[in-house]
Amino acid sequence: MSVEVVRLLLRVGASEAEIEDALSRALGAGQSVARALAWGTEGLKERFDRELSRMEAPSIEMVRPEPDQLALLPAGLSDRLGVVPVRRDARTGRVDVAVLDPLDPHLSAELEFHLGSKVRLLRAELEVLQNALAGASSPRAPSGPPLPLVRKVVTSELPQSDPPPPSEPVLSLSRAKPLAPAVSVPAPVVAEPSLPLEAVRETFDRTRTPDDVVAALLLGLAPARAVVLAVRSNAYVGRAGSPELSQVAVRQVTIPASQPSVVQTATRAGFYLGALPHTPAHAELRALFGSTEEEMYVVAVTASGHPSLVTVCDPSALGGSLDATRRADTLAVQAGAALERILLSRKRGG
């Protein structure tokens, strides 16, 4: 949530509890604050919209998606953040984007990253945006490859990584380890049912260290293959992975924070859904998960208002994308709450 949005909410009389609730729902679902408010307190949403309409920010009443630009956005991003590209200026290359929340500075950076151009944000109503997205045809053919986060690089130009050596996992997740090599795509098998979310929540409630939280997060994502990365000041580094993956290789994952990546996108927007791009920044992740072009889901775990962990998982073992992303989002919120509780306990000397 940007400072400008907080100021606007305070200006319309929102309480601290309402602001915290909007922030929690926005971060937990990877949405803009305006998108989260649309499903929150109706009175607060009306006041927020009324105050936005009084500002001098440009707006748009009729939203017609520009298919070529919409196709550049990861699947689900438009709906979650409330954004629809509507026009690309042929002379300057700038893209006009209809948005719910024109005050969020991270929104411009996120859109410019995916669209590869400067953007102008035009405020639009939620119903107008939803109707525009509902009437837009899918930018991807059913059998076509998913669009990468960044522009494609010829695979042959990338350095080839040697397969990581096998290793015993550090964290015990009480699940049998398969015999398949860590870097190969496993053969189709009947997946072990996921634990009920209530059981995972109880596991989070019993955690006492950050390592416990990571273990509970991976347990909740099982049987999906997943990696948990720690957010550092200059990089995202591997912390642990599901038993199917080499823990040595997981701990060798280092993605510079200065390079565009799906992990960087997740820390800024809350999530990323799509294939892992063929870029050097993603080489170690691609080696872990195998040479697949299937959609991966990347979601940030936020504690005390800052991204602390990032989960990268293959959602195919959790059913359809909608069910898998909802489960991963819920687990990320529970993990963030557990981390906050642990940090607060340590500050109090507990």
VEXMAR-585038 format. One record per residue (C-alpha): z negated, x, y negated. Coordinates in pm, whole numbers, plus 50000, padded with zeros to 5 digits. Layout:
# residues N
ZXY/...
END
This chain:
# residues 350
500005000050000/501035014649666/498705016849366/501034993049182/500614966449450/496824970149446/496794966349070/498984935549091/496744919549355/493664926649143/495434912348840/496044879249020/492394877149121/492504889349480/489134899049624/488434932349792/488284914150126/491734898650069/493214932249972/491694949350275/493004921650499/496534924850354/496424962650397/495184959950755/497884935250855/500624955050680/499664987950845/499004972351184/502394955351198/504404982151018/505284957550740/505454958450365/502474942750190/504614914150064/505794907350421/502204907050545/501144883650264/503804858950374/501684852350684/498334854350510/496494833050258/499034809650103/497254808749768/497284846549736/500974847849834/501854822449565/499924841949299/501534874549413/505044859549394/504364843549057/503214876648909/506224894849053/508574869348896/507064876448553/507904913348577/511164928348456/512214940048801/515784928748886/516094900149133/518754883149343/518994846449442/521844847049694/521564873349969/524614881650178/524104911550413/526554940250392/527254946050765/528104983350747/524904991450559/522764968150770/524024986351082/522565018950952/519005005450964/516975008151287/516704975951484/513884954151354/513364973251029/514994946750807/512814918750941/509564938450944/509844952450593/511754923250443/514874942350333/518604933950342/521354957050207/523774935550008/526244958649834/527364994849812/528835006749484/532215022549563/531995045949264/528405058449273/527545051649637/524325034049537/523255005849767/521704973849634/518994961049870/517294927149854/513564932049921/510334912449921/508294939949756/510124959949484/506874977649387/506484998349703/507715033949626/507815042849997/510345015350053/512965032949840/512395065950018/512655049350360/515865030650274/517475060950110/516695081150421/518455056850656/521315046850424/521995082150301/522315070049941/520305060849637/519165024649640/518334997849387/515704972749490/516354936349404/513514911849454/514304881649675/512344852749824/511214854250187/513134822850290/516354836350139/515964869450323/515194852250654/518224829750623/520424859650545/519184878850851/519484848251074/523134844150977/524014880951010/525864891351324/524414919451531/525734953051406/525644967751757/527794958852057/525604950852360/526804981252552/527145004852258/524795034052196/521895028151955/522275042451608/520295074351545/517765077951266/519755105951104/523425114951100/524745126151436/524965162851526/527275174451802/525055180152101/526785212452198/525755227951867/522065223351938/520045250252114/519315240852473/515655241352568/514525253952908/512665227753111/508925230853049/506825243653341/504875217653538/501215214253461/498185193153550/497275167753279/494145174453077/493165137753044/492395116853349/493795081953308/492845069553657/496455064753764/498355082654039/500855108653922/504435105154049/506185134454213/509275132953991/509885163153761/508625158453407/512005163553240/514075140653460/514605103553413/512595086753691/514345064853943/513785027353902/510525017054068/508294986554058/506024993053758/502264990253795/501094960753583/499664969353242/495964964553188/495054932952994/494674940352625/491114927552632/490234953552896/491824980852686/489904969052379/486674972252573/487725007652666/488275015852299/484825001652222/483285026852463/485075057352319/482915084652169/485435111952076/489005113251944/490085125852287/488625094152438/490685073552194/493885092052290/493135086352659/492505049252601/495725046552401/497775061752684/496005040052939/496855009052740/500525019052721/500835025553095/503105023053288/505275033252993/505805070552951/504205080352622/503225110052406/500505110152141/501005133951847/498365144551598/499245142751228/498655176051054/499345185950694/502555204550778/503555191751123/503145166251398/501835183251711/501565171652070/498075161752179/498425144552517/500885125352728/501005101253018/500585116653365/504325115153434/504915141553167/504085178653165/500955183552955/501985219452881/505275206852739/503485179352546/501185204452374/504195225652281/505755197352079/505765206251710/507795186051460/507725200051105/506645174350849/509315187950614/512175177450846/513455141550881/512315126851210/511415094351380/507775104951360/508005109650985/509575075150960/506735059951161/504075075150935/505855061350629/506975027150751/504455022351032/506995022751317/510445033451438/512535015951705/515705033051825/517115062652014/515825097851962/518405115551742/520285146551858/518685169951605/516585201751645/513475183251523/513675160151826/514725185852089/511245189052244/510775151352264/514205146852421/513345173752677/510185154752767/511765120452802/515115131752942/518605128052802/518385090752740/519955070152465/517665040452526/515435027352250/512115045052198/509235029952005/507235051651766/504135037351597/501525053151370/497765050351424/496035047851089/492375055651029/490635053250691/493965045550525/495805076250655/498055081850960/496035101851214/498055098551534/501605088751625/502575074051962/506075079052103/506795057552408/509595044652628/509075006952604/511374997852895/508464996753142/506604971452926/509244944252941/511454934052650/511354951552314/509424923352148/506604923252405/506484961252419/506334966252043/503684939452001/501534956152266/502014990652111/501194976951764/498004960751892/496934992752067/497615012951751/495344989951549/492594992151813/492925030051828/492685032551449/489545011151445/487985032751717/488755064751525/487235050551208/484085040851398/483775075751548/484335093151215/481805070751042/479265077451318/479735114951278/479235112650903/475975094550964/474895120851210/475345098451515/
END
